[in-house]
Amino acid sequence: EEFLARHGDVAAVAVIGVPDPQRGESVMAFVVPTANATVTEDGLVEWSREHMAAYKYPRAVRFVDSLPQTSTGKLLRRILRDQMDEELRADAEQ
């Protein structure tokens, strides 16, 4: 997260582990882009791959308007994980 947050087009970021059939689990990043961001989701994955260790860079990036937080500003990763679990279940049922 700290490294991704250094990118000029990233306002906020949260990473979670998601199931990966080859690796067991891989990194996925939820990114709030800055107002003038020009980077794409794929572009941010590529930038990360070039600058991070192979096991650390996100295999997927999703741009979001905001990240779920508590009233005191603490990130709620559980909500992001629950969202992904629901999406993966829905994809598996199709």
Protein Blocks (a to p, Z undefined) as FASTA:
>chain_A
ZZmmmpmklmbdcddddddfknopacdddddddfklcbdfklmmmmmmmmmcfklpcfbd
cddfbdcddfkopacfklmmmmmmmmmmmmmmZZ
